[in-house]
Amino acid sequence: MFLKAFLTMAAADAVDRKMRERQRRAWIEAERARIAAEQAARPAVYVPPWPPSS
């Protein structure tokens, strides 16, 4: 009985760990997509030529 309960807990822990890892990877990808969209929405910065032509 104890062995069955232990194996059930170990299996549940493994499944939970895999699910948390999937959620973490999805969160990281969502953050990367958000940052990329934020950077794409920024206007291009104008850099004047150097040395300035007179």
PyMOL commands that set and color helices and strands:
alter all, ss='L'
color gray80, all
select helices_A, chain A and resi 2-41
alter helices_A, ss='H'
color red, helices_A
deselect
rebuild
show_as cartoon
